[in-house]
Amino acid sequence: MLSSLSITQLEELTGGKAQGKEFPGLITQISIDSRQIIQPEQCLFVALRGVKADGADFIPTLIQAGLRVFLVHQDRTIDPELAKNATFIPVKNTRNALQAIASFQRSQFIKPVVGITGSNGKTIVKEWLGQVLSQSFTVAKSPKSYNSQVGVPLSIFGIQAYHQVAILEAGVSKLGEMHTLSAMISPNLGIFTNIGTAHEEGFSSIEEKIREKLQLFQNSQLLIYCRDQALVSKEIQETFSKERLISWSEKPGADFVVSAKKQETQTKLILIKSDLNTFTFQIPFTDTASIENITHVIVAALTLGQEIPSIQEGLKHLKPVDMRLTLKPGLNDSLIIDDTYNNDIAGLKVALEFLSQQRPKRRKILILSDLLQQGIPEKIYSEVSELIKSYGLDQIIGVGGDVSRLRDFFPNQFSNYPTTEALLQSIDTDAFQNDLILITGARPFAFERIVNRLQQRIHGTTLEINLNALTHNFNFYKRQVKPETKMMVMVKAFAYGGGAAEIANHLQTMGADYLAVAFSDEGVSLRKQGIRLPIMVLNPVEESFDLLREFDLEPVVFSPDFFGKLGRYAQNHQIQLPIHLDLDTGMHRLGFEKLQLEELKVLIHSFPELGIASLYTHLVGADEEEHEEFSLGQLRLFMEMKEELEEILDYRPLVHALNSAGIIRYPEFQMDMVRLGIGLYGVEVTGKRDAELKSVSTLKTTISQVKILPPGATVGYSRKGKLPHGGKIATLAIGYADGYDRRFSQGKGYVLINGKKASVIGNVCMDMTMVDISDIDAKAGDEAIIYGEQISLKELGDQIGTIPYELLTNISTRVKRVYYLD
């Protein structure tokens, strides 16, 4: 939050009058969720009323947790006993008061604020613009889709003084909502993405909906829009003076004329400004929706003064946001277009256009849910039928009640199911053969389950895991420590790319004492696969507290705030939770610092429900001898910190500090437990005992085709591969989408084919890589080893300036894992 608030200021902003115990401090945080209170002594809780709950019901519990200031509806009776310990500010409407506070906080931010609205693409434009601008600025932006009457205030409270630009998204579903959002956001620069049919029932016409959304920009200095959207363009030009507008179009006459030259996996986007300045960018997408969204992003970045190289660097790293349509391999050589985030007519049109751009398949099939919040069903589905006809679909499968209206338009092509579950129960996956399937549905229908049923999960490239080698490495490290020292094994990041469930099961049979994962859902997955070992979760989040309890997972607690939140959760649910305390001795990533120990001691006493299972720290440079003095300093500091904490406990938790490198370099500090990570997978990062480990993973693929090329031929994108004297190349079924790093391009990487080295020629492609086999006798179908016993991960990492960890964890999940005992 930008500005701390006194009780007097809160009274002025909200029109309320404080009652109860006097609060002498300042408010630095505002919360509407009783489960998400940070630093309760400085937090204002706004008791919102919803359909099913009143936030004021949680006040007694929050007071017990240390919270002292509450904003409540004035018709709520304040318990005199509660008023003895807390300050209450009664107001007419707590939501309006929340918005008034947000407006004040926004007024304290004098740097640029970008406001985004429209029907489709708001969140994607926000996310992508944030990614691009972050190359040059510190950016605050709305989390997820926080674009509502309550979401926008929460987004504003996230803006800090150090931010250089803020990006706020606004969404409305009925007339009259945007006025309040506009007062809060008050954007300097606006972006109107497009107009669609979502929430159409809240407006008398599409023009009325456009005018409602345009209120967001009533005081903005500039507004970016696409002039090719006729209705939007007309309303904007009639509402705003020309000097406030920045238009882009594929046709001449706009402030930016845009030309998109699509290539196989990317698009060259050329923008010609009205003063004839020309800007050229490479973007990693070819579909119409992404090109439109990125154009908004580029124009906004240019308007904000970002340098061209920084914009291009940001564009290079853009990835599809999860909520957008994606192309996935399906069963039986089918292709799936996944558009399971939302659906309206505008979105359906974009998805159908994307479908039409794909390579021909036997049939084009649409699986469509009810179009929610779209307006009058008779009108909507008549329009949908015309849209479907224009794209020549062979089969339409509807899910829901209203969508059954399509049967009148497609009596021979349409089938209907009342629910997603009904479709899943009757679906015959063998009925889909070499088809192109568009799956688009509103979020309540959970169409991701249909995608999961139909998508292909097998890939020709394989990662082979040698379980015998895994056992050998585990036992090697076990021998380095005392018999009583426990072994915790890291299986985070899909077990360093190897496949968590299978490796965890093998470790369980070998006698590991603990497992560690990064996130709670990784632990949940292991539990569902029958893993019984204690599991430590390194980076839990508050949203996963229920999972921790349900699946017997042990979270790492790394800050006073998180300790308090978890402690209150345990108190509220009357449960005991084992936790692991991360003590920061130099990593400066997560963890309690020495100056926080007194606060930590208070928390430990305040929340006896949290039992300390272990105290640990993380060594920064144990793998490198040059950091030995620092590492020893870390270990000494850790010993001091853990001894100070042990003095207040009437039990002794486990203590551990050593990672794989530390086990080798500092065996005298093995304490109660060690944490085995990269060493298990055959990489001894100190270099001292390299020869005693075995390679666990072998990544291999096959030759798809062999070509003989004449002198002067070039290979791959941008003609980067050159054969001045001609030669023979092999195309391998692996690319950077599989995790084969693009930095291996142009001879920096090599593979083994029939025992001989074959250097990469040209650029590594998304799904394929070409290698020079001029001196190798090989044919299509032959095996190529990417890494394994004969090609070490260290050696490959050195070639491109990275570490084995990255190479292992980058292997895509589409690569099939094969486990074997030799």
C-alpha positions in Angstrom: 0.0 0.0 0.0 1.3 3.4 -1.0 0.3 5.5 2.1 -0.2 4.4 5.7 -3.5 5.5 7.2 -4.5 6.8 10.6 -7.9 6.2 12.1 -8.7 9.9 11.5 -7.9 9.5 7.8 -10.0 6.4 7.6 -12.9 8.4 9.2 -12.5 11.2 6.6 -12.3 8.8 3.7 -15.2 6.5 4.6 -17.5 8.9 6.4 -17.5 6.7 9.5 -16.8 7.5 13.1 -14.6 5.2 15.1 -15.9 3.3 18.1 -14.4 1.0 20.7 -10.8 0.9 21.9 -8.6 3.7 20.6 -6.1 2.6 18.0 -2.9 4.7 18.1 -1.1 3.1 15.2 -1.2 3.3 11.4 -2.9 1.0 8.9 -0.5 -0.4 6.3 -2.5 -3.3 5.0 -6.2 -3.9 4.1 -7.8 -7.3 3.8 -11.3 -8.6 3.0 -10.4 -12.2 3.6 -10.1 -13.5 7.2 -7.7 -16.2 5.9 -5.3 -13.8 4.3 -4.2 -11.5 7.2 -0.7 -10.3 7.2 0.7 -8.4 10.2 -2.7 -8.2 12.0 -1.5 -5.3 14.2 -1.3 -3.0 11.2 -4.2 -4.4 9.1 -7.7 -3.1 8.5 -10.3 -5.8 7.9 -13.2 -4.7 5.7 -16.2 -6.8 6.5 -17.9 -7.2 3.1 -21.3 -8.7 2.8 -21.9 -11.4 0.2 -24.8 -13.6 -0.8 -23.7 -16.4 1.6 -21.6 -14.7 4.2 -21.0 -11.5 6.1 -17.3 -10.8 6.8 -18.3 -9.4 10.2 -19.0 -13.0 11.4 -15.2 -13.6 11.4 -14.4 -10.6 13.7 -14.2 -12.5 17.0 -11.7 -14.9 15.5 -9.7 -12.1 14.0 -9.5 -10.3 17.3 -8.1 -13.4 18.8 -5.5 -13.5 16.1 -4.4 -10.0 16.9 -6.3 -7.8 14.4 -7.6 -4.6 15.9 -9.3 -2.4 13.3 -12.5 -3.2 11.5 -14.7 -1.5 8.9 -18.3 -2.7 9.3 -21.8 -1.9 8.1 -23.4 0.6 10.5 -26.5 -1.6 10.9 -24.3 -4.2 12.4 -24.5 -4.3 16.2 -21.1 -4.1 17.8 -20.5 -6.4 20.7 -19.4 -4.3 23.7 -17.0 -7.0 24.7 -15.3 -7.0 21.3 -15.2 -3.2 21.4 -13.0 -3.4 24.5 -10.2 -4.9 22.4 -10.7 -3.4 18.9 -11.6 -0.3 16.9 -14.7 -0.4 14.8 -15.6 2.1 12.0 -19.3 1.7 11.0 -20.1 3.0 7.5 -23.2 2.9 5.3 -21.6 0.4 2.8 -18.3 -1.3 3.4 -17.7 -1.9 -0.3 -18.1 1.7 -1.1 -15.8 2.6 1.8 -13.2 0.1 0.4 -13.5 1.8 -3.0 -13.0 5.3 -1.4 -9.8 4.1 0.3 -8.6 2.7 -3.0 -9.3 6.0 -4.8 -7.2 7.8 -2.2 -4.4 5.3 -2.5 -4.5 5.6 -6.3 -4.2 9.4 -5.9 -0.9 8.9 -4.1 0.7 7.2 -7.2 2.0 9.9 -9.5 3.5 7.6 -12.1 1.8 6.2 -15.2 -1.3 4.0 -14.7 -2.5 1.9 -17.7 -6.2 1.0 -17.6 -7.4 -1.9 -19.7 -10.9 -2.9 -20.6 -12.8 -4.6 -23.4 -14.5 -8.0 -23.8 -11.8 -10.4 -24.7 -8.0 -10.3 -24.1 -8.0 -7.9 -21.2 -6.1 -10.2 -18.9 -3.7 -11.4 -21.6 -2.9 -7.9 -22.7 -2.3 -7.0 -19.0 0.0 -10.0 -18.4 1.9 -9.5 -21.7 2.3 -5.8 -21.3 3.5 -6.3 -17.8 6.1 -8.8 -19.0 7.3 -6.5 -21.8 7.4 -3.4 -19.6 9.3 -5.2 -16.9 12.3 -5.3 -19.1 12.6 -1.6 -18.4 10.4 -0.7 -15.4 9.2 -2.1 -12.1 5.6 -2.9 -12.8 2.5 -3.3 -10.6 -0.4 -5.1 -12.2 -3.7 -6.6 -11.3 -3.3 -10.2 -10.1 -5.1 -12.8 -12.3 -8.5 -11.3 -13.3 -8.9 -8.8 -10.4 -11.0 -6.5 -12.5 -14.3 -6.2 -10.5 -15.7 -3.7 -8.0 -13.7 -5.5 -5.2 -10.9 -6.8 -7.3 -9.8 -3.4 -8.5 -9.4 -2.0 -5.0 -7.3 -5.0 -4.0 -5.1 -4.5 -7.1 -4.6 -0.8 -6.2 -3.6 -1.8 -2.7 -0.8 -3.8 -4.3 0.8 -0.8 -5.8 4.0 0.3 -4.0 6.0 3.5 -4.0 8.8 1.8 -5.9 6.7 0.8 -8.9 7.3 2.9 -12.0 4.1 1.9 -13.8 0.8 0.3 -12.8 -1.4 -1.8 -15.1 -5.0 -2.2 -13.9 -7.8 -4.2 -15.6 -11.4 -3.3 -15.4 -14.4 -5.5 -16.2 -18.1 -4.7 -16.1 -21.2 -6.8 -16.5 -24.0 -4.2 -16.3 -24.8 -0.6 -16.7 -23.4 1.8 -14.1 -20.4 -0.2 -12.9 -17.6 1.5 -14.8 -18.1 4.9 -13.2 -16.8 3.6 -9.8 -14.0 1.7 -11.4 -12.9 4.7 -13.4 -12.8 6.9 -10.3 -10.5 4.3 -8.7 -8.2 3.5 -11.6 -8.1 7.0 -13.1 -5.7 5.8 -15.9 -3.3 8.1 -17.7 -3.1 5.7 -20.6 -6.1 3.5 -21.7 -6.3 0.4 -23.8 -9.6 -0.8 -25.3 -9.0 -4.4 -26.4 -12.2 -5.3 -28.4 -15.9 -5.9 -27.9 -17.7 -9.2 -27.6 -21.0 -10.6 -26.4 -20.0 -11.6 -22.8 -22.5 -10.0 -20.2 -24.6 -8.7 -23.0 -27.8 -9.2 -21.0 -26.7 -6.3 -18.8 -27.0 -3.8 -21.6 -29.7 -2.8 -24.0 -27.3 -2.7 -27.0 -23.7 -3.4 -27.9 -23.3 0.4 -28.3 -24.4 0.9 -24.8 -21.9 -1.6 -23.5 -19.1 0.1 -25.4 -20.1 3.5 -24.0 -20.2 2.0 -20.5 -16.7 0.6 -20.9 -15.4 3.8 -22.4 -16.2 5.6 -19.1 -12.9 4.2 -17.8 -11.0 6.6 -20.0 -13.0 9.8 -19.4 -10.0 11.5 -17.8 -7.2 9.6 -19.4 -4.6 11.5 -21.4 -4.4 8.9 -24.2 -6.4 5.9 -25.4 -5.2 3.1 -27.6 -7.7 1.2 -29.8 -7.9 -0.8 -33.0 -9.6 1.3 -35.7 -10.6 -1.9 -37.6 -13.3 -2.6 -35.0 -16.0 -0.5 -36.6 -18.5 -0.1 -33.7 -15.7 0.5 -31.1 -14.0 3.0 -33.4 -17.2 4.9 -34.1 -18.0 5.3 -30.4 -14.5 6.3 -29.5 -14.1 8.9 -32.2 -17.5 10.4 -31.2 -16.6 10.5 -27.5 -12.9 11.6 -27.4 -11.0 14.4 -29.1 -8.5 13.3 -31.8 -5.4 14.4 -29.9 -6.2 12.0 -27.1 -6.5 8.9 -29.4 -3.8 6.5 -30.6 -5.3 4.1 -33.3 -3.8 1.2 -35.1 -5.1 -0.6 -38.1 -4.2 -2.9 -41.0 -5.4 -0.1 -43.3 -3.8 3.3 -44.0 -4.9 6.3 -42.0 -4.3 5.2 -38.5 -1.6 6.4 -36.1 0.1 3.0 -36.6 -0.5 0.9 -39.7 0.2 -2.7 -38.9 1.3 -5.5 -41.2 1.7 -9.1 -40.0 3.9 -11.5 -42.0 3.2 -15.0 -40.6 6.0 -17.6 -40.7 5.9 -21.2 -39.5 6.2 -20.6 -35.8 6.4 -16.8 -35.5 5.2 -13.6 -37.0 7.1 -10.5 -38.2 5.0 -7.5 -37.1 5.7 -4.2 -38.9 4.2 -1.0 -37.5 4.4 2.2 -39.6 3.8 5.3 -37.6 2.0 8.3 -39.2 5.3 10.2 -39.3 6.6 7.2 -41.4 8.8 5.9 -38.6 8.8 2.1 -38.9 9.1 -0.5 -36.2 9.7 -4.2 -36.8 9.2 -6.9 -34.2 9.4 -10.7 -34.1 6.6 -12.2 -32.1 6.3 -15.9 -31.1 2.8 -16.4 -32.3 0.9 -16.7 -35.6 -2.8 -16.8 -34.5 -5.0 -13.8 -35.0 -6.0 -13.3 -31.4 -2.4 -13.2 -30.2 -1.3 -10.8 -32.9 -4.1 -8.4 -32.0 -3.2 -8.6 -28.3 0.5 -8.1 -28.9 -0.2 -5.1 -31.1 -1.9 -3.4 -28.2 1.0 -4.3 -26.0 3.6 -2.9 -28.5 1.7 0.3 -29.1 1.3 0.8 -25.4 5.0 0.2 -24.7 6.0 2.6 -27.4 3.7 5.2 -26.0 5.2 4.8 -22.6 8.6 5.5 -24.1 10.1 2.0 -23.8 13.2 1.4 -26.0 12.8 -0.8 -29.1 15.4 -3.4 -28.0 13.8 -3.8 -24.6 10.3 -4.3 -26.2 11.7 -7.0 -28.5 13.5 -8.7 -25.6 10.2 -8.8 -23.7 8.3 -10.1 -26.7 10.8 -12.9 -27.2 9.9 -14.4 -23.8 6.2 -14.2 -24.1 4.3 -17.4 -23.6 0.6 -18.3 -23.9 -1.3 -17.4 -20.8 -3.0 -20.6 -19.4 -6.5 -19.2 -20.0 -6.1 -19.0 -23.8 -6.6 -21.5 -26.6 -3.7 -23.9 -27.3 -3.0 -26.6 -29.8 -2.3 -30.0 -28.3 -1.6 -33.5 -29.8 -4.6 -35.7 -29.4 -5.2 -39.5 -29.4 -5.2 -41.4 -32.7 -3.3 -38.6 -34.6 -6.0 -36.0 -33.8 -5.2 -32.4 -32.9 -7.0 -30.6 -30.0 -7.6 -26.9 -29.8 -8.0 -26.1 -26.1 -10.2 -23.1 -25.5 -11.5 -24.0 -22.1 -11.2 -20.7 -20.3 -14.3 -18.7 -21.5 -16.6 -18.6 -24.4 -18.6 -16.0 -26.2 -19.3 -15.3 -29.9 -16.2 -13.2 -30.4 -14.0 -15.8 -28.7 -15.7 -18.6 -30.7 -15.0 -16.8 -33.9 -11.3 -16.4 -33.0 -11.1 -20.1 -32.1 -12.8 -21.2 -35.3 -10.4 -19.1 -37.3 -7.5 -20.7 -35.5 -9.0 -24.1 -36.3 -9.2 -23.1 -40.0 -5.5 -22.4 -40.0 -4.4 -25.9 -39.0 -3.3 -28.6 -41.3 -6.2 -30.6 -42.8 -7.6 -33.5 -40.9 -10.3 -36.1 -41.5 -13.0 -34.1 -39.8 -13.5 -30.7 -38.0 -15.3 -31.2 -34.7 -16.6 -28.6 -32.3 -17.3 -29.4 -28.6 -19.2 -26.5 -27.2 -20.8 -25.7 -23.9 -23.7 -23.3 -23.2 -22.6 -19.7 -23.8 -23.1 -18.2 -20.4 -24.0 -14.5 -19.8 -24.4 -13.8 -23.5 -27.9 -12.4 -23.8 -31.1 -13.8 -25.3 -30.6 -17.5 -26.2 -32.7 -17.4 -29.4 -30.6 -14.6 -30.8 -27.3 -16.0 -29.6 -27.6 -19.5 -31.0 -28.9 -18.2 -34.3 -25.7 -16.2 -34.6 -23.6 -19.2 -33.5 -25.2 -21.4 -36.1 -24.3 -18.9 -38.9 -20.7 -18.8 -37.6 -20.4 -22.6 -37.5 -21.8 -22.9 -41.0 -19.2 -20.5 -42.3 -16.4 -22.7 -41.1 -17.7 -26.0 -42.5 -17.7 -28.1 -39.4 -18.4 -31.8 -39.7 -19.7 -32.5 -36.2 -20.9 -30.4 -33.2 -21.2 -31.8 -29.7 -23.1 -29.6 -27.3 -23.0 -29.7 -23.5 -25.7 -27.9 -21.5 -29.3 -26.9 -21.9 -29.4 -23.8 -24.1 -26.8 -25.1 -26.6 -29.3 -27.8 -27.6 -31.0 -25.1 -29.7 -28.3 -25.8 -32.3 -30.1 -29.1 -33.1 -32.6 -27.1 -35.1 -29.8 -25.8 -37.4 -27.7 -29.0 -37.6 -30.1 -32.0 -37.2 -27.6 -34.5 -38.7 -24.4 -33.1 -37.2 -25.4 -32.2 -33.7 -25.5 -34.3 -30.5 -26.1 -33.0 -27.0 -25.3 -34.0 -23.4 -26.7 -32.3 -20.3 -23.4 -32.2 -18.4 -19.7 -32.6 -18.9 -19.9 -35.7 -16.8 -22.5 -37.2 -19.1 -20.2 -36.6 -22.1 -17.2 -38.1 -20.4 -19.2 -41.2 -19.5 -20.3 -41.9 -23.0 -17.3 -40.7 -25.0 -15.5 -43.2 -27.2 -11.9 -42.1 -27.7 -11.5 -44.5 -30.6 -14.2 -42.6 -32.5 -11.8 -39.8 -32.9 -9.3 -40.6 -35.6 -7.1 -38.0 -37.4 -9.6 -35.3 -36.4 -9.2 -31.6 -35.6 -11.2 -31.0 -32.4 -12.0 -27.5 -31.0 -13.0 -27.7 -27.4 -14.5 -24.4 -26.1 -16.5 -24.0 -23.0 -17.2 -21.7 -20.1 -15.2 -22.4 -17.0 -18.1 -23.9 -14.9 -18.2 -26.8 -17.4 -14.7 -27.8 -16.6 -13.9 -28.8 -20.1 -10.3 -29.4 -19.2 -11.5 -32.9 -18.3 -12.5 -33.5 -21.9 -9.1 -32.2 -23.1 -7.3 -34.5 -20.7 -9.4 -37.5 -22.0 -8.6 -36.8 -25.6 -5.1 -35.5 -25.7 -2.1 -37.6 -26.5 0.5 -38.2 -23.8 3.1 -40.2 -25.6 6.1 -38.7 -27.4 8.7 -40.5 -29.6 11.6 -39.0 -27.7 12.2 -40.8 -24.4 14.0 -40.1 -21.1 15.2 -43.5 -19.8 15.7 -43.7 -16.0 18.1 -46.4 -14.7 16.8 -47.3 -11.3 19.8 -49.4 -10.5 22.0 -46.3 -11.1 19.6 -44.4 -8.9 20.1 -47.0 -6.1 23.8 -46.9 -6.5 24.0 -43.1 -6.1 21.6 -43.1 -3.1 23.8 -45.7 -1.4 26.9 -43.7 -2.2 25.7 -40.7 -0.3 24.3 -42.9 2.4 27.8 -44.2 3.0 29.1 -40.6 3.4 27.0 -40.0 6.6 26.6 -41.7 9.9 24.1 -44.5 10.2 21.9 -42.4 12.4 21.8 -39.5 10.0 18.5 -39.3 8.1 18.3 -38.8 4.3 15.9 -36.3 2.9 15.7 -36.6 -0.9 14.5 -33.8 -3.2 11.9 -34.8 -5.7 10.8 -31.3 -6.6 10.4 -30.2 -10.2 9.1 -33.6 -11.3 12.1 -35.2 -9.5 14.5 -33.1 -11.5 12.7 -34.0 -14.7 12.8 -37.8 -14.0 9.2 -38.3 -12.9 8.3 -37.8 -9.3 5.9 -40.7 -8.5 8.1 -43.5 -9.8 11.3 -42.1 -8.3 9.7 -41.4 -5.0 8.3 -44.9 -4.9 11.8 -46.3 -5.5 13.3 -44.1 -2.8 10.6 -45.3 -0.4 11.7 -48.9 -1.0 15.4 -47.9 -0.6 14.8 -46.5 2.9 14.8 -42.7 2.4 13.5 -40.9 5.5 12.0 -37.8 4.0 11.0 -36.4 0.6 10.9 -32.7 -0.3 8.8 -31.1 -3.0 8.5 -27.4 -4.1 4.8 -27.0 -4.0 1.8 -28.6 -2.2 0.3 -30.0 -5.4 3.5 -32.0 -6.0 3.0 -33.6 -2.5 -0.7 -34.2 -3.2 0.2 -36.1 -6.4 2.7 -38.3 -4.5 0.2 -39.1 -1.8 -2.3 -40.1 -4.5 0.3 -42.4 -6.0 0.7 -44.2 -2.6 3.8 -42.5 -1.3 3.8 -42.8 2.5 7.1 -41.1 3.5 7.0 -37.7 5.3 6.9 -34.9 2.7 8.3 -31.5 3.3 6.8 -28.7 1.1 9.5 -26.0 0.4 7.3 -23.2 -0.9 3.7 -23.6 0.4 1.1 -21.0 -0.1 -1.9 -20.0 2.0 -4.4 -21.4 -0.6 -2.9 -24.9 0.0 -3.5 -25.0 3.8 -6.4 -27.4 3.4 -4.3 -29.7 1.2 -1.5 -29.8 3.8 -3.9 -31.0 6.4 -5.8 -33.4 4.1 -2.7 -35.1 2.7 -0.4 -35.0 5.7 2.2 -32.6 4.2 4.7 -30.7 6.2 5.2 -27.1 5.1 8.3 -25.0 5.4 7.6 -21.8 7.3 9.9 -19.0 6.2 8.6 -15.6 7.5 6.7 -14.2 10.5 3.7 -13.4 8.3 3.5 -16.9 7.0 4.0 -18.4 10.5 1.1 -16.3 11.8 -1.2 -17.2 9.0 -0.5 -20.9 9.3 -0.7 -20.7 13.1 -4.1 -19.1 12.9 -5.3 -21.7 10.5 -4.2 -24.5 12.8 -5.9 -22.8 15.7 -9.1 -22.2 13.8 -9.2 -25.9 12.8 -8.0 -27.2 16.1 -5.3 -29.3 14.6 -1.6 -29.9 15.1 0.7 -29.3 12.1 4.4 -30.3 11.8 6.4 -27.5 10.2 10.0 -26.9 9.1 11.7 -23.5 9.9 13.9 -22.1 7.2 16.7 -20.0 8.7 18.3 -17.6 6.3 22.1 -17.5 6.8 23.1 -16.1 3.4 21.0 -17.4 0.6 18.6 -14.4 1.0 15.9 -16.2 -0.8 13.4 -17.3 1.8 13.8 -17.7 5.6 14.0 -16.1 9.0 17.0 -13.8 9.5 18.8 -13.6 12.9 17.2 -10.3 13.7 13.8 -11.9 13.4 14.4 -14.7 16.0 12.8 -12.8 18.9 9.7 -12.3 16.8 9.9 -16.0 15.8 10.1 -17.1 19.5 6.9 -15.1 20.3 5.2 -16.8 17.4 6.3 -20.3 18.5 4.8 -19.6 21.9 1.7 -18.1 20.4 1.0 -21.0 18.2 1.8 -24.3 19.9 -0.4 -26.0 17.3 2.7 -25.8 15.0 5.2 -28.4 16.0 8.7 -27.7 14.8 9.7 -30.9 12.9 13.1 -29.4 11.8 15.3 -26.4 11.6 17.4 -25.9 8.5 19.4 -23.6 6.3 20.5 -23.6 2.7 24.2 -23.3 1.7 24.8 -20.9 -1.1 28.2 -22.0 -2.5 29.0 -25.5 -1.1 29.8 -26.7 -4.7 32.6 -24.2 -5.1 35.8 -24.1 -3.1 36.1 -20.3 -3.5 33.1 -19.9 -1.2 34.4 -22.1 1.6 34.8 -19.2 4.1 31.3 -18.0 3.4 29.9 -21.5 3.7 31.6 -22.1 7.0 30.3 -18.7 8.2 26.8 -19.8 7.2 27.1 -23.0 9.1 28.4 -21.2 12.2 25.6 -18.7 12.1 23.1 -21.5 11.6 24.4 -23.3 14.7 24.0 -20.1 16.7 20.4 -19.6 15.5 19.3 -23.1 16.0 20.7 -23.2 19.5 18.9 -20.0 20.4 15.6 -21.5 19.2 16.2 -24.9 20.9 16.5 -23.1 24.3 12.8 -22.2 24.2 11.6 -25.6 23.1 10.8 -28.5 25.4 11.6 -30.9 22.5 14.4 -31.2 20.0 13.6 -30.9 16.3 15.7 -32.3 13.5 18.5 -30.1 12.3 19.9 -30.1 8.8 22.0 -27.9 6.5 23.9 -30.0 3.9 22.8 -30.4 0.3 24.5 -32.8 -2.2 27.6 -30.7 -2.4 27.7 -30.1 1.4 27.6 -33.8 2.1 30.9 -34.2 0.3 32.6 -31.0 1.4 31.5 -30.6 5.0 30.7 -34.0 6.4 31.4 -32.8 9.9 28.2 -30.7 9.7 25.8 -33.5 8.7 23.9 -33.1 12.0 20.5 -35.0 12.1 19.7 -35.1 8.4 21.1 -34.2 5.0 19.2 -33.2 1.9 20.2 -35.2 -1.3 19.3 -33.5 -4.6 21.3 -33.3 -7.8 23.7 -36.0 -6.6 21.0 -38.7 -6.6 20.7 -38.1 -10.4 24.4 -38.6 -11.1 25.9 -35.2 -10.9 28.6 -34.5 -8.3 28.8 -30.8 -8.5 32.0 -30.4 -6.3 34.0 -32.5 -8.8 35.6 -34.4 -6.0 33.9 -37.7 -6.3 32.5 -37.5 -9.9 33.8 -41.0 -10.9 31.9 -42.7 -8.1 28.5 -41.8 -9.3 26.5 -43.3 -12.2 24.5 -41.5 -14.8 20.8 -42.1 -14.1 19.2 -40.5 -17.1 19.6 -41.1 -20.8 17.7 -38.8 -23.2 17.4 -40.3 -26.6 15.5 -39.8 -29.8 15.3 -41.2 -33.3 16.3 -40.0 -36.8 13.2 -39.0 -38.7 14.9 -38.5 -42.1 18.4 -38.4 -43.7 19.2 -35.9 -46.5 22.1 -35.6 -48.8 22.7 -31.9 -49.6 24.8 -30.3 -52.4 27.7 -27.8 -51.9 26.5 -24.5 -50.7 23.3 -25.7 -49.1 21.9 -24.2 -46.0 20.0 -25.8 -43.2 17.1 -24.6 -41.0 15.6 -21.3 -40.0 17.4 -18.1 -41.1 19.8 -20.4 -43.1 22.1 -20.5 -40.2 23.4 -24.0 -41.0 25.9 -24.0 -43.8 27.4 -26.8 -45.8 29.9 -25.2 -48.2 31.1 -28.6 -49.5 27.8 -30.3 -49.2 27.2 -33.3 -46.9 24.6 -35.4 -45.2 22.3 -34.4 -42.4 19.9 -36.2 -40.1 16.7 -34.6 -38.7 16.1 -35.7 -35.1 12.6 -35.9 -33.5 13.5 -33.5 -30.7 13.5 -29.7 -30.3 13.4 -26.9 -27.8 9.8 -27.8 -27.0 11.1 -31.0 -25.6 13.7 -29.3 -23.5 16.6 -29.5 -25.9 18.0 -26.0 -25.4 18.1 -23.7 -28.4 21.6 -22.6 -27.3 22.9 -25.9 -28.7 22.4 -24.5 -32.2 25.1 -24.1 -34.7 27.6 -26.6 -33.5 27.5 -25.9 -29.8 25.8 -29.1 -29.2 26.3 -32.6 -30.4 24.6 -36.1 -30.1 25.9 -39.6 -30.4 24.7 -41.7 -33.4 26.1 -45.2 -33.7 28.8 -44.2 -31.2 30.0 -41.2 -33.1 29.6 -37.5 -32.5 27.2 -35.6 -34.7 27.2 -31.8 -34.3 24.1 -29.7 -34.4 23.9 -27.8 -37.7 21.7 -24.7 -38.0 19.2 -23.7 -35.3 17.4 -26.1 -33.0 13.8 -25.9 -34.0 10.7 -26.3 -31.8 10.2 -30.0 -32.5 13.3 -31.0 -34.6 17.0 -30.7 -34.7 19.4 -31.2 -37.6 22.8 -32.8 -37.1 25.7 -33.3 -39.5 26.3 -37.0 -40.2 28.5 -36.6 -43.2 31.0 -39.1 -41.8 28.5 -41.4 -40.1 26.6 -44.3 -41.5 23.1 -43.8 -40.3 19.5 -44.1 -41.5 16.0 -43.1 -40.5 14.9 -44.8 -37.4 18.4 -45.0 -35.9 18.8 -43.9 -32.3 20.5 -40.7 -31.2 21.8 -40.1 -27.7 21.3 -36.6 -26.4 22.9 -37.2 -23.1 23.7 -40.1 -20.9 26.8 -42.1 -19.8 28.9 -41.0 -22.8 27.7 -37.4 -22.8 27.7 -35.8 -19.4 25.3 -33.1 -18.3 28.2 -31.1 -17.0 29.9 -31.1 -20.3 26.7 -30.1 -22.1 26.0 -27.4 -19.6 29.5 -25.9 -20.0 28.9 -25.7 -23.8 26.1 -23.3 -23.4 27.0 -21.6 -20.0 24.4 -23.3 -17.8 24.2 -25.9 -15.1 23.0 -29.6 -15.1 20.0 -28.6 -13.0 18.5 -26.6 -15.9 19.1 -29.3 -18.5 17.4 -31.9 -16.3 14.4 -29.9 -15.3 13.9 -28.5 -18.8 12.9 -31.8 -20.3 9.3 -31.4 -21.3 6.5 -33.5 -19.8 5.6 -34.6 -23.4 8.8 -36.6 -23.4 7.9 -40.2 -22.4 9.7 -41.5 -19.2 10.8 -45.1 -19.3 12.1 -46.7 -16.1 14.2 -49.8 -16.2 16.5 -52.0 -14.1 19.7 -53.2 -15.8 
